[in-house]
Amino acid sequence: MKVKRAGIATKLLVLLLLAALTAGLLSTQAQLSAAQSTRDDLARQVEAQREANAALEDDIAHSGDPEYMADIARSKLGLLEPDEIEFVDSSK
């Protein structure tokens, strides 16, 4: 039994299909890399938002605490109680 050899057109077609498959694979790899980068960025954003939410929950939980409110007034607003004296370090 004789085996018929592939003609030049068949070889060219197989080569063309192989090149198209390689190009498609490289394109898919680039898309996958971009999607992973986007996923990592979104994961960082989610973690930052979770931390912000935890800080807000802590603020809400302590909102009725007078000591907590006084600490916020001192640190963020620069307020003092009537009998307090503020010492400023002039060496800094």
PDB file of N, CA, C and O in Angstrom, chain B, residues numbered from 101:
ATOM      1  N   MET B 101       0.842  -1.169   0.000  1.00  0.00           N
ATOM      2  CA  MET B 101       0.000   0.000   0.000  1.00  0.00           C
ATOM      3  C   MET B 101       0.893   1.240   0.000  1.00  0.00           C
ATOM      4  O   MET B 101       1.839   1.352   0.779  1.00  0.00           O
ATOM      5  N   LYS B 102       0.563   2.154  -0.889  1.00  0.00           N
ATOM      6  CA  LYS B 102       1.338   3.370  -1.039  1.00  0.00           C
ATOM      7  C   LYS B 102       0.745   4.479  -0.192  1.00  0.00           C
ATOM      8  O   LYS B 102      -0.474   4.653  -0.157  1.00  0.00           O
ATOM      9  N   VAL B 103       1.610   5.245   0.504  1.00  0.00           N
ATOM     10  CA  VAL B 103       1.166   6.381   1.296  1.00  0.00           C
ATOM     11  C   VAL B 103       1.357   7.621   0.434  1.00  0.00           C
ATOM     12  O   VAL B 103       2.447   7.885  -0.076  1.00  0.00           O
ATOM     13  N   LYS B 104       0.301   8.356   0.287  1.00  0.00           N
ATOM     14  CA  LYS B 104       0.351   9.561  -0.530  1.00  0.00           C
ATOM     15  C   LYS B 104       0.988  10.682   0.299  1.00  0.00           C
ATOM     16  O   LYS B 104       0.560  10.940   1.424  1.00  0.00           O
ATOM     17  N   ARG B 105       1.990  11.335  -0.243  1.00  0.00           N
ATOM     18  CA  ARG B 105       2.681  12.417   0.444  1.00  0.00           C
ATOM     19  C   ARG B 105       1.852  13.686   0.331  1.00  0.00           C
ATOM     20  O   ARG B 105       1.146  13.902  -0.654  1.00  0.00           O
ATOM     21  N   ALA B 106       1.953  14.527   1.368  1.00  0.00           N
ATOM     22  CA  ALA B 106       1.214  15.779   1.375  1.00  0.00           C
ATOM     23  C   ALA B 106       1.809  16.730   0.352  1.00  0.00           C
ATOM     24  O   ALA B 106       3.026  16.824   0.198  1.00  0.00           O
ATOM     25  N   GLY B 107       0.944  17.416  -0.330  1.00  0.00           N
ATOM     26  CA  GLY B 107       1.393  18.357  -1.336  1.00  0.00           C
ATOM     27  C   GLY B 107       1.827  19.668  -0.700  1.00  0.00           C
ATOM     28  O   GLY B 107       1.675  19.858   0.507  1.00  0.00           O
ATOM     29  N   ILE B 108       2.355  20.554  -1.492  1.00  0.00           N
ATOM     30  CA  ILE B 108       2.842  21.839  -1.004  1.00  0.00           C
ATOM     31  C   ILE B 108       1.703  22.679  -0.439  1.00  0.00           C
ATOM     32  O   ILE B 108       1.898  23.412   0.531  1.00  0.00           O
ATOM     33  N   ALA B 109       0.517  22.581  -1.033  1.00  0.00           N
ATOM     34  CA  ALA B 109      -0.636  23.351  -0.548  1.00  0.00           C
ATOM     35  C   ALA B 109      -1.044  22.888   0.842  1.00  0.00           C
ATOM     36  O   ALA B 109      -1.387  23.707   1.695  1.00  0.00           O
ATOM     37  N   THR B 110      -1.010  21.576   1.074  1.00  0.00           N
ATOM     38  CA  THR B 110      -1.371  21.042   2.384  1.00  0.00           C
ATOM     39  C   THR B 110      -0.352  21.474   3.434  1.00  0.00           C
ATOM     40  O   THR B 110      -0.719  21.857   4.545  1.00  0.00           O
ATOM     41  N   LYS B 111       0.920  21.411   3.077  1.00  0.00           N
ATOM     42  CA  LYS B 111       1.970  21.836   4.012  1.00  0.00           C
ATOM     43  C   LYS B 111       1.835  23.328   4.341  1.00  0.00           C
ATOM     44  O   LYS B 111       1.990  23.738   5.491  1.00  0.00           O
ATOM     45  N   LEU B 112       1.549  24.117   3.327  1.00  0.00           N
ATOM     46  CA  LEU B 112       1.362  25.549   3.527  1.00  0.00           C
ATOM     47  C   LEU B 112       0.154  25.835   4.411  1.00  0.00           C
ATOM     48  O   LEU B 112       0.204  26.714   5.271  1.00  0.00           O
ATOM     49  N   LEU B 113      -0.931  25.094   4.200  1.00  0.00           N
ATOM     50  CA  LEU B 113      -2.139  25.263   5.021  1.00  0.00           C
ATOM     51  C   LEU B 113      -1.866  24.916   6.483  1.00  0.00           C
ATOM     52  O   LEU B 113      -2.291  25.637   7.385  1.00  0.00           O
ATOM     53  N   VAL B 114      -1.155  23.810   6.715  1.00  0.00           N
ATOM     54  CA  VAL B 114      -0.823  23.406   8.087  1.00  0.00           C
ATOM     55  C   VAL B 114       0.072  24.460   8.734  1.00  0.00           C
ATOM     56  O   VAL B 114      -0.122  24.804   9.899  1.00  0.00           O
ATOM     57  N   LEU B 115       1.042  24.969   7.995  1.00  0.00           N
ATOM     58  CA  LEU B 115       1.924  26.008   8.522  1.00  0.00           C
ATOM     59  C   LEU B 115       1.144  27.273   8.846  1.00  0.00           C
ATOM     60  O   LEU B 115       1.387  27.899   9.878  1.00  0.00           O
ATOM     61  N   LEU B 116       0.219  27.655   7.987  1.00  0.00           N
ATOM     62  CA  LEU B 116      -0.614  28.836   8.216  1.00  0.00           C
ATOM     63  C   LEU B 116      -1.504  28.662   9.444  1.00  0.00           C
ATOM     64  O   LEU B 116      -1.652  29.585  10.244  1.00  0.00           O
ATOM     65  N   LEU B 117      -2.092  27.484   9.588  1.00  0.00           N
ATOM     66  CA  LEU B 117      -2.923  27.209  10.769  1.00  0.00           C
ATOM     67  C   LEU B 117      -2.097  27.231  12.048  1.00  0.00           C
ATOM     68  O   LEU B 117      -2.550  27.725  13.080  1.00  0.00           O
ATOM     69  N   LEU B 118      -0.892  26.695  11.976  1.00  0.00           N
ATOM     70  CA  LEU B 118      -0.012  26.702  13.149  1.00  0.00           C
ATOM     71  C   LEU B 118       0.373  28.130  13.536  1.00  0.00           C
ATOM     72  O   LEU B 118       0.419  28.458  14.722  1.00  0.00           O
ATOM     73  N   ALA B 119       0.646  28.969  12.557  1.00  0.00           N
ATOM     74  CA  ALA B 119       0.982  30.364  12.831  1.00  0.00           C
ATOM     75  C   ALA B 119      -0.217  31.099  13.428  1.00  0.00           C
ATOM     76  O   ALA B 119      -0.049  31.903  14.345  1.00  0.00           O
ATOM     77  N   ALA B 120      -1.411  30.841  12.930  1.00  0.00           N
ATOM     78  CA  ALA B 120      -2.617  31.471  13.465  1.00  0.00           C
ATOM     79  C   ALA B 120      -2.870  31.020  14.897  1.00  0.00           C
ATOM     80  O   ALA B 120      -3.266  31.822  15.743  1.00  0.00           O
ATOM     81  N   LEU B 121      -2.645  29.750  15.168  1.00  0.00           N
ATOM     82  CA  LEU B 121      -2.833  29.241  16.529  1.00  0.00           C
ATOM     83  C   LEU B 121      -1.832  29.878  17.480  1.00  0.00           C
ATOM     84  O   LEU B 121      -2.187  30.228  18.605  1.00  0.00           O
ATOM     85  N   THR B 122      -0.592  30.033  17.047  1.00  0.00           N
ATOM     86  CA  THR B 122       0.433  30.663  17.878  1.00  0.00           C
ATOM     87  C   THR B 122       0.078  32.117  18.167  1.00  0.00           C
ATOM     88  O   THR B 122       0.221  32.579  19.299  1.00  0.00           O
ATOM     89  N   ALA B 123      -0.380  32.833  17.158  1.00  0.00           N
ATOM     90  CA  ALA B 123      -0.770  34.232  17.353  1.00  0.00           C
ATOM     91  C   ALA B 123      -1.953  34.331  18.315  1.00  0.00           C
ATOM     92  O   ALA B 123      -1.987  35.214  19.172  1.00  0.00           O
ATOM     93  N   GLY B 124      -2.906  33.441  18.176  1.00  0.00           N
ATOM     94  CA  GLY B 124      -4.055  33.426  19.087  1.00  0.00           C
ATOM     95  C   GLY B 124      -3.641  33.119  20.514  1.00  0.00           C
ATOM     96  O   GLY B 124      -4.163  33.714  21.456  1.00  0.00           O
ATOM     97  N   LEU B 125      -2.713  32.201  20.678  1.00  0.00           N
ATOM     98  CA  LEU B 125      -2.224  31.843  22.008  1.00  0.00           C
ATOM     99  C   LEU B 125      -1.494  33.018  22.657  1.00  0.00           C
ATOM    100  O   LEU B 125      -1.678  33.284  23.845  1.00  0.00           O
ATOM    101  N   LEU B 126      -0.670  33.716  21.887  1.00  0.00           N
ATOM    102  CA  LEU B 126       0.042  34.875  22.430  1.00  0.00           C
ATOM    103  C   LEU B 126      -0.932  35.994  22.806  1.00  0.00           C
ATOM    104  O   LEU B 126      -0.743  36.671  23.817  1.00  0.00           O
ATOM    105  N   SER B 127      -1.956  36.184  22.004  1.00  0.00           N
ATOM    106  CA  SER B 127      -2.963  37.201  22.300  1.00  0.00           C
ATOM    107  C   SER B 127      -3.723  36.850  23.580  1.00  0.00           C
ATOM    108  O   SER B 127      -3.986  37.712  24.418  1.00  0.00           O
ATOM    109  N   THR B 128      -4.067  35.586  23.710  1.00  0.00           N
ATOM    110  CA  THR B 128      -4.778  35.139  24.910  1.00  0.00           C
ATOM    111  C   THR B 128      -3.899  35.300  26.151  1.00  0.00           C
ATOM    112  O   THR B 128      -4.382  35.670  27.221  1.00  0.00           O
ATOM    113  N   GLN B 129      -2.609  35.021  25.997  1.00  0.00           N
ATOM    114  CA  GLN B 129      -1.674  35.177  27.123  1.00  0.00           C
ATOM    115  C   GLN B 129      -1.589  36.641  27.555  1.00  0.00           C
ATOM    116  O   GLN B 129      -1.543  36.935  28.750  1.00  0.00           O
ATOM    117  N   ALA B 130      -1.569  37.556  26.587  1.00  0.00           N
ATOM    118  CA  ALA B 130      -1.520  38.985  26.914  1.00  0.00           C
ATOM    119  C   ALA B 130      -2.798  39.421  27.614  1.00  0.00           C
ATOM    120  O   ALA B 130      -2.748  40.208  28.559  1.00  0.00           O
ATOM    121  N   GLN B 131      -3.937  38.922  27.163  1.00  0.00           N
ATOM    122  CA  GLN B 131      -5.209  39.255  27.809  1.00  0.00           C
ATOM    123  C   GLN B 131      -5.252  38.709  29.230  1.00  0.00           C
ATOM    124  O   GLN B 131      -5.750  39.372  30.140  1.00  0.00           O
ATOM    125  N   LEU B 132      -4.731  37.506  29.419  1.00  0.00           N
ATOM    126  CA  LEU B 132      -4.701  36.899  30.751  1.00  0.00           C
ATOM    127  C   LEU B 132      -3.819  37.707  31.693  1.00  0.00           C
ATOM    128  O   LEU B 132      -4.173  37.919  32.852  1.00  0.00           O
ATOM    129  N   SER B 133      -2.687  38.153  31.202  1.00  0.00           N
ATOM    130  CA  SER B 133      -1.775  38.961  32.018  1.00  0.00           C
ATOM    131  C   SER B 133      -2.437  40.282  32.416  1.00  0.00           C
ATOM    132  O   SER B 133      -2.320  40.715  33.562  1.00  0.00           O
ATOM    133  N   ALA B 134      -3.128  40.918  31.473  1.00  0.00           N
ATOM    134  CA  ALA B 134      -3.823  42.178  31.780  1.00  0.00           C
ATOM    135  C   ALA B 134      -4.942  41.948  32.789  1.00  0.00           C
ATOM    136  O   ALA B 134      -5.146  42.769  33.683  1.00  0.00           O
ATOM    137  N   ALA B 135      -5.661  40.851  32.657  1.00  0.00           N
ATOM    138  CA  ALA B 135      -6.754  40.551  33.585  1.00  0.00           C
ATOM    139  C   ALA B 135      -6.214  40.278  34.987  1.00  0.00           C
ATOM    140  O   ALA B 135      -6.830  40.683  35.973  1.00  0.00           O
ATOM    141  N   GLN B 136      -5.085  39.603  35.087  1.00  0.00           N
ATOM    142  CA  GLN B 136      -4.486  39.342  36.400  1.00  0.00           C
ATOM    143  C   GLN B 136      -4.014  40.634  37.048  1.00  0.00           C
ATOM    144  O   GLN B 136      -4.147  40.802  38.260  1.00  0.00           O
ATOM    145  N   SER B 137      -3.469  41.540  36.261  1.00  0.00           N
ATOM    146  CA  SER B 137      -3.042  42.832  36.789  1.00  0.00           C
ATOM    147  C   SER B 137      -4.237  43.626  37.300  1.00  0.00           C
ATOM    148  O   SER B 137      -4.173  44.240  38.365  1.00  0.00           O
ATOM    149  N   THR B 138      -5.320  43.611  36.544  1.00  0.00           N
ATOM    150  CA  THR B 138      -6.542  44.293  36.975  1.00  0.00           C
ATOM    151  C   THR B 138      -7.088  43.676  38.255  1.00  0.00           C
ATOM    152  O   THR B 138      -7.532  44.389  39.155  1.00  0.00           O
ATOM    153  N   ARG B 139      -7.053  42.339  38.334  1.00  0.00           N
ATOM    154  CA  ARG B 139      -7.536  41.647  39.528  1.00  0.00           C
ATOM    155  C   ARG B 139      -6.713  42.038  40.749  1.00  0.00           C
ATOM    156  O   ARG B 139      -7.266  42.257  41.827  1.00  0.00           O
ATOM    157  N   ASP B 140      -5.395  42.126  40.588  1.00  0.00           N
ATOM    158  CA  ASP B 140      -4.523  42.511  41.702  1.00  0.00           C
ATOM    159  C   ASP B 140      -4.804  43.944  42.155  1.00  0.00           C
ATOM    160  O   ASP B 140      -4.829  44.229  43.352  1.00  0.00           O
ATOM    161  N   ASP B 141      -5.016  44.841  41.194  1.00  0.00           N
ATOM    162  CA  ASP B 141      -5.352  46.230  41.537  1.00  0.00           C
ATOM    163  C   ASP B 141      -6.662  46.296  42.308  1.00  0.00           C
ATOM    164  O   ASP B 141      -6.771  47.007  43.307  1.00  0.00           O
ATOM    165  N   LEU B 142      -7.648  45.554  41.839  1.00  0.00           N
ATOM    166  CA  LEU B 142      -8.950  45.560  42.518  1.00  0.00           C
ATOM    167  C   LEU B 142      -8.849  44.938  43.911  1.00  0.00           C
ATOM    168  O   LEU B 142      -9.525  45.384  44.839  1.00  0.00           O
ATOM    169  N   ALA B 143      -8.014  43.917  44.061  1.00  0.00           N
ATOM    170  CA  ALA B 143      -7.833  43.299  45.378  1.00  0.00           C
ATOM    171  C   ALA B 143      -7.218  44.302  46.353  1.00  0.00           C
ATOM    172  O   ALA B 143      -7.599  44.351  47.523  1.00  0.00           O
ATOM    173  N   ARG B 144      -6.250  45.114  45.861  1.00  0.00           N
ATOM    174  CA  ARG B 144      -5.665  46.151  46.723  1.00  0.00           C
ATOM    175  C   ARG B 144      -6.714  47.201  47.103  1.00  0.00           C
ATOM    176  O   ARG B 144      -6.748  47.661  48.244  1.00  0.00           O
ATOM    177  N   GLN B 145      -7.561  47.574  46.156  1.00  0.00           N
ATOM    178  CA  GLN B 145      -8.608  48.559  46.442  1.00  0.00           C
ATOM    179  C   GLN B 145      -9.599  48.013  47.467  1.00  0.00           C
ATOM    180  O   GLN B 145     -10.046  48.738  48.356  1.00  0.00           O
ATOM    181  N   VAL B 146      -9.938  46.733  47.334  1.00  0.00           N
ATOM    182  CA  VAL B 146     -10.870  46.116  48.280  1.00  0.00           C
ATOM    183  C   VAL B 146     -10.262  46.102  49.683  1.00  0.00           C
ATOM    184  O   VAL B 146     -10.949  46.393  50.662  1.00  0.00           O
ATOM    185  N   GLU B 147      -8.984  45.767  49.777  1.00  0.00           N
ATOM    186  CA  GLU B 147      -8.333  45.735  51.090  1.00  0.00           C
ATOM    187  C   GLU B 147      -8.276  47.131  51.709  1.00  0.00           C
ATOM    188  O   GLU B 147      -8.501  47.285  52.910  1.00  0.00           O
ATOM    189  N   ALA B 148      -7.982  48.133  50.908  1.00  0.00           N
ATOM    190  CA  ALA B 148      -7.945  49.506  51.422  1.00  0.00           C
ATOM    191  C   ALA B 148      -9.329  49.930  51.901  1.00  0.00           C
ATOM    192  O   ALA B 148      -9.453  50.595  52.929  1.00  0.00           O
ATOM    193  N   GLN B 149     -10.362  49.551  51.167  1.00  0.00           N
ATOM    194  CA  GLN B 149     -11.721  49.911  51.572  1.00  0.00           C
ATOM    195  C   GLN B 149     -12.122  49.176  52.838  1.00  0.00           C
ATOM    196  O   GLN B 149     -12.819  49.735  53.685  1.00  0.00           O
ATOM    197  N   ARG B 150     -11.687  47.923  52.979  1.00  0.00           N
ATOM    198  CA  ARG B 150     -11.974  47.174  54.210  1.00  0.00           C
ATOM    199  C   ARG B 150     -11.328  47.848  55.416  1.00  0.00           C
ATOM    200  O   ARG B 150     -11.939  47.937  56.481  1.00  0.00           O
ATOM    201  N   GLU B 151     -10.094  48.321  55.250  1.00  0.00           N
ATOM    202  CA  GLU B 151      -9.417  49.018  56.343  1.00  0.00           C
ATOM    203  C   GLU B 151     -10.137  50.311  56.694  1.00  0.00           C
ATOM    204  O   GLU B 151     -10.288  50.648  57.869  1.00  0.00           O
ATOM    205  N   ALA B 152     -10.584  51.037  55.666  1.00  0.00           N
ATOM    206  CA  ALA B 152     -11.327  52.280  55.916  1.00  0.00           C
ATOM    207  C   ALA B 152     -12.640  51.973  56.627  1.00  0.00           C
ATOM    208  O   ALA B 152     -13.037  52.699  57.538  1.00  0.00           O
ATOM    209  N   ASN B 153     -13.309  50.909  56.221  1.00  0.00           N
ATOM    210  CA  ASN B 153     -14.566  50.522  56.870  1.00  0.00           C
ATOM    211  C   ASN B 153     -14.341  50.140  58.324  1.00  0.00           C
ATOM    212  O   ASN B 153     -15.138  50.490  59.194  1.00  0.00           O
ATOM    213  N   ALA B 154     -13.251  49.420  58.589  1.00  0.00           N
ATOM    214  CA  ALA B 154     -12.946  49.030  59.967  1.00  0.00           C
ATOM    215  C   ALA B 154     -12.691  50.263  60.823  1.00  0.00           C
ATOM    216  O   ALA B 154     -13.128  50.320  61.972  1.00  0.00           O
ATOM    217  N   ALA B 155     -11.987  51.249  60.275  1.00  0.00           N
ATOM    218  CA  ALA B 155     -11.732  52.488  61.022  1.00  0.00           C
ATOM    219  C   ALA B 155     -13.035  53.228  61.299  1.00  0.00           C
ATOM    220  O   ALA B 155     -13.233  53.762  62.390  1.00  0.00           O
ATOM    221  N   LEU B 156     -13.918  53.260  60.312  1.00  0.00           N
ATOM    222  CA  LEU B 156     -15.209  53.927  60.514  1.00  0.00           C
ATOM    223  C   LEU B 156     -16.065  53.185  61.537  1.00  0.00           C
ATOM    224  O   LEU B 156     -16.737  53.809  62.357  1.00  0.00           O
ATOM    225  N   GLU B 157     -16.040  51.850  61.489  1.00  0.00           N
ATOM    226  CA  GLU B 157     -16.789  51.073  62.486  1.00  0.00           C
ATOM    227  C   GLU B 157     -16.266  51.345  63.889  1.00  0.00           C
ATOM    228  O   GLU B 157     -17.042  51.443  64.839  1.00  0.00           O
ATOM    229  N   ASP B 158     -14.958  51.465  64.015  1.00  0.00           N
ATOM    230  CA  ASP B 158     -14.364  51.784  65.315  1.00  0.00           C
ATOM    231  C   ASP B 158     -14.800  53.171  65.776  1.00  0.00           C
ATOM    232  O   ASP B 158     -15.124  53.370  66.947  1.00  0.00           O
ATOM    233  N   ASP B 159     -14.805  54.128  64.852  1.00  0.00           N
ATOM    234  CA  ASP B 159     -15.263  55.477  65.192  1.00  0.00           C
ATOM    235  C   ASP B 159     -16.713  55.468  65.648  1.00  0.00           C
ATOM    236  O   ASP B 159     -17.068  56.146  66.612  1.00  0.00           O
ATOM    237  N   ILE B 160     -17.549  54.705  64.961  1.00  0.00           N
ATOM    238  CA  ILE B 160     -18.968  54.627  65.326  1.00  0.00           C
ATOM    239  C   ILE B 160     -19.133  53.949  66.683  1.00  0.00           C
ATOM    240  O   ILE B 160     -19.945  54.380  67.502  1.00  0.00           O
ATOM    241  N   ALA B 161     -18.360  52.887  66.920  1.00  0.00           N
ATOM    242  CA  ALA B 161     -18.476  52.156  68.179  1.00  0.00           C
ATOM    243  C   ALA B 161     -18.082  53.021  69.373  1.00  0.00           C
ATOM    244  O   ALA B 161     -18.614  52.847  70.469  1.00  0.00           O
ATOM    245  N   HIS B 162     -17.150  53.953  69.164  1.00  0.00           N
ATOM    246  CA  HIS B 162     -16.679  54.786  70.272  1.00  0.00           C
ATOM    247  C   HIS B 162     -17.255  56.199  70.237  1.00  0.00           C
ATOM    248  O   HIS B 162     -16.787  57.082  70.957  1.00  0.00           O
ATOM    249  N   SER B 163     -18.253  56.407  69.415  1.00  0.00           N
ATOM    250  CA  SER B 163     -18.770  57.775  69.259  1.00  0.00           C
ATOM    251  C   SER B 163     -19.420  58.322  70.534  1.00  0.00           C
ATOM    252  O   SER B 163     -19.506  59.539  70.702  1.00  0.00           O
ATOM    253  N   GLY B 164     -19.868  57.462  71.414  1.00  0.00           N
ATOM    254  CA  GLY B 164     -20.488  57.931  72.651  1.00  0.00           C
ATOM    255  C   GLY B 164     -19.507  58.076  73.807  1.00  0.00           C
ATOM    256  O   GLY B 164     -19.887  58.538  74.883  1.00  0.00           O
ATOM    257  N   ASP B 165     -18.270  57.693  73.603  1.00  0.00           N
ATOM    258  CA  ASP B 165     -17.262  57.722  74.654  1.00  0.00           C
ATOM    259  C   ASP B 165     -16.675  59.134  74.763  1.00  0.00           C
ATOM    260  O   ASP B 165     -16.070  59.616  73.806  1.00  0.00           O
ATOM    261  N   PRO B 166     -16.844  59.808  75.916  1.00  0.00           N
ATOM    262  CA  PRO B 166     -16.334  61.173  76.062  1.00  0.00           C
ATOM    263  C   PRO B 166     -14.810  61.269  75.940  1.00  0.00           C
ATOM    264  O   PRO B 166     -14.301  62.251  75.399  1.00  0.00           O
ATOM    265  N   GLU B 167     -14.084  60.281  76.427  1.00  0.00           N
ATOM    266  CA  GLU B 167     -12.624  60.297  76.311  1.00  0.00           C
ATOM    267  C   GLU B 167     -12.196  60.218  74.847  1.00  0.00           C
ATOM    268  O   GLU B 167     -11.257  60.895  74.426  1.00  0.00           O
ATOM    269  N   TYR B 168     -12.884  59.400  74.092  1.00  0.00           N
ATOM    270  CA  TYR B 168     -12.578  59.257  72.664  1.00  0.00           C
ATOM    271  C   TYR B 168     -12.834  60.571  71.930  1.00  0.00           C
ATOM    272  O   TYR B 168     -12.041  60.995  71.090  1.00  0.00           O
ATOM    273  N   MET B 169     -13.943  61.196  72.258  1.00  0.00           N
ATOM    274  CA  MET B 169     -14.280  62.480  71.629  1.00  0.00           C
ATOM    275  C   MET B 169     -13.250  63.554  72.015  1.00  0.00           C
ATOM    276  O   MET B 169     -12.882  64.390  71.190  1.00  0.00           O
ATOM    277  N   ALA B 170     -12.794  63.523  73.262  1.00  0.00           N
ATOM    278  CA  ALA B 170     -11.788  64.495  73.698  1.00  0.00           C
ATOM    279  C   ALA B 170     -10.460  64.255  72.973  1.00  0.00           C
ATOM    280  O   ALA B 170      -9.779  65.207  72.592  1.00  0.00           O
ATOM    281  N   ASP B 171     -10.098  63.000  72.785  1.00  0.00           N
ATOM    282  CA  ASP B 171      -8.866  62.690  72.048  1.00  0.00           C
ATOM    283  C   ASP B 171      -8.943  63.194  70.608  1.00  0.00           C
ATOM    284  O   ASP B 171      -7.974  63.742  70.083  1.00  0.00           O
ATOM    285  N   ILE B 172     -10.090  63.006  69.979  1.00  0.00           N
ATOM    286  CA  ILE B 172     -10.264  63.498  68.607  1.00  0.00           C
ATOM    287  C   ILE B 172     -10.188  65.022  68.577  1.00  0.00           C
ATOM    288  O   ILE B 172      -9.557  65.598  67.691  1.00  0.00           O
ATOM    289  N   ALA B 173     -10.831  65.673  69.543  1.00  0.00           N
ATOM    290  CA  ALA B 173     -10.807  67.137  69.596  1.00  0.00           C
ATOM    291  C   ALA B 173      -9.381  67.648  69.772  1.00  0.00           C
ATOM    292  O   ALA B 173      -9.013  68.671  69.194  1.00  0.00           O
ATOM    293  N   ARG B 174      -8.577  66.945  70.565  1.00  0.00           N
ATOM    294  CA  ARG B 174      -7.193  67.368  70.772  1.00  0.00           C
ATOM    295  C   ARG B 174      -6.336  67.117  69.525  1.00  0.00           C
ATOM    296  O   ARG B 174      -5.609  67.998  69.065  1.00  0.00           O
ATOM    297  N   SER B 175      -6.441  65.905  68.996  1.00  0.00           N
ATOM    298  CA  SER B 175      -5.526  65.533  67.912  1.00  0.00           C
ATOM    299  C   SER B 175      -5.901  66.143  66.564  1.00  0.00           C
ATOM    300  O   SER B 175      -5.020  66.600  65.836  1.00  0.00           O
ATOM    301  N   LYS B 176      -7.165  66.161  66.223  1.00  0.00           N
ATOM    302  CA  LYS B 176      -7.559  66.626  64.896  1.00  0.00           C
ATOM    303  C   LYS B 176      -7.947  68.099  64.858  1.00  0.00           C
ATOM    304  O   LYS B 176      -7.747  68.770  63.846  1.00  0.00           O
ATOM    305  N   LEU B 177      -8.492  68.593  65.937  1.00  0.00           N
ATOM    306  CA  LEU B 177      -8.973  69.972  65.941  1.00  0.00           C
ATOM    307  C   LEU B 177      -8.089  70.916  66.739  1.00  0.00           C
ATOM    308  O   LEU B 177      -8.236  72.134  66.642  1.00  0.00           O
ATOM    309  N   GLY B 178      -7.169  70.363  67.528  1.00  0.00           N
ATOM    310  CA  GLY B 178      -6.274  71.206  68.305  1.00  0.00           C
ATOM    311  C   GLY B 178      -6.961  71.882  69.486  1.00  0.00           C
ATOM    312  O   GLY B 178      -6.460  72.890  69.984  1.00  0.00           O
ATOM    313  N   LEU B 179      -8.072  71.367  69.941  1.00  0.00           N
ATOM    314  CA  LEU B 179      -8.800  71.966  71.061  1.00  0.00           C
ATOM    315  C   LEU B 179      -8.234  71.484  72.394  1.00  0.00           C
ATOM    316  O   LEU B 179      -7.647  70.406  72.486  1.00  0.00           O
ATOM    317  N   LEU B 180      -8.422  72.306  73.418  1.00  0.00           N
ATOM    318  CA  LEU B 180      -7.990  71.963  74.769  1.00  0.00           C
ATOM    319  C   LEU B 180      -9.160  72.156  75.718  1.00  0.00           C
ATOM    320  O   LEU B 180     -10.105  72.890  75.427  1.00  0.00           O
ATOM    321  N   GLU B 181      -9.078  71.487  76.851  1.00  0.00           N
ATOM    322  CA  GLU B 181     -10.084  71.706  77.880  1.00  0.00           C
ATOM    323  C   GLU B 181      -9.710  72.994  78.617  1.00  0.00           C
ATOM    324  O   GLU B 181      -8.560  73.428  78.547  1.00  0.00           O
ATOM    325  N   PRO B 182     -10.655  73.606  79.315  1.00  0.00           N
ATOM    326  CA  PRO B 182     -10.381  74.900  79.945  1.00  0.00           C
ATOM    327  C   PRO B 182      -9.192  74.899  80.912  1.00  0.00           C
ATOM    328  O   PRO B 182      -8.505  75.914  81.029  1.00  0.00           O
ATOM    329  N   ASP B 183      -8.936  73.798  81.597  1.00  0.00           N
ATOM    330  CA  ASP B 183      -7.850  73.779  82.576  1.00  0.00           C
ATOM    331  C   ASP B 183      -6.544  73.200  82.011  1.00  0.00           C
ATOM    332  O   ASP B 183      -5.587  73.020  82.764  1.00  0.00           O
ATOM    333  N   GLU B 184      -6.485  72.911  80.729  1.00  0.00           N
ATOM    334  CA  GLU B 184      -5.281  72.331  80.130  1.00  0.00           C
ATOM    335  C   GLU B 184      -4.356  73.419  79.574  1.00  0.00           C
ATOM    336  O   GLU B 184      -4.795  74.482  79.135  1.00  0.00           O
ATOM    337  N   ILE B 185      -3.069  73.106  79.615  1.00  0.00           N
ATOM    338  CA  ILE B 185      -2.067  74.003  79.056  1.00  0.00           C
ATOM    339  C   ILE B 185      -1.311  73.220  77.981  1.00  0.00           C
ATOM    340  O   ILE B 185      -0.895  72.083  78.204  1.00  0.00           O
ATOM    341  N   GLU B 186      -1.142  73.834  76.831  1.00  0.00           N
ATOM    342  CA  GLU B 186      -0.437  73.170  75.731  1.00  0.00           C
ATOM    343  C   GLU B 186       1.025  73.614  75.741  1.00  0.00           C
ATOM    344  O   GLU B 186       1.333  74.805  75.765  1.00  0.00           O
ATOM    345  N   PHE B 187       1.915  72.619  75.722  1.00  0.00           N
ATOM    346  CA  PHE B 187       3.339  72.890  75.643  1.00  0.00           C
ATOM    347  C   PHE B 187       3.805  72.588  74.229  1.00  0.00           C
ATOM    348  O   PHE B 187       3.577  71.500  73.700  1.00  0.00           O
ATOM    349  N   VAL B 188       4.458  73.566  73.632  1.00  0.00           N
ATOM    350  CA  VAL B 188       4.939  73.409  72.267  1.00  0.00           C
ATOM    351  C   VAL B 188       6.444  73.251  72.306  1.00  0.00           C
ATOM    352  O   VAL B 188       7.145  74.050  72.928  1.00  0.00           O
ATOM    353  N   ASP B 189       6.942  72.217  71.642  1.00  0.00           N
ATOM    354  CA  ASP B 189       8.373  71.971  71.570  1.00  0.00           C
ATOM    355  C   ASP B 189       8.946  72.828  70.446  1.00  0.00           C
ATOM    356  O   ASP B 189       8.728  72.543  69.269  1.00  0.00           O
ATOM    357  N   SER B 190       9.678  73.876  70.814  1.00  0.00           N
ATOM    358  CA  SER B 190      10.189  74.817  69.810  1.00  0.00           C
ATOM    359  C   SER B 190      11.456  74.320  69.128  1.00  0.00           C
ATOM    360  O   SER B 190      11.941  74.957  68.192  1.00  0.00           O
ATOM    361  N   SER B 191      11.997  73.204  69.575  1.00  0.00           N
ATOM    362  CA  SER B 191      13.215  72.680  68.973  1.00  0.00           C
ATOM    363  C   SER B 191      12.932  71.926  67.686  1.00  0.00           C
ATOM    364  O   SER B 191      13.865  71.562  66.970  1.00  0.00           O
ATOM    365  N   LYS B 192      11.687  71.687  67.383  1.00  0.00           N
ATOM    366  CA  LYS B 192      11.335  70.941  66.165  1.00  0.00           C
ATOM    367  C   LYS B 192      10.946  71.844  65.057  1.00  0.00           C
ATOM    368  O   LYS B 192      10.621  71.377  63.965  1.00  0.00           O
TER     369      LYS B 192
END
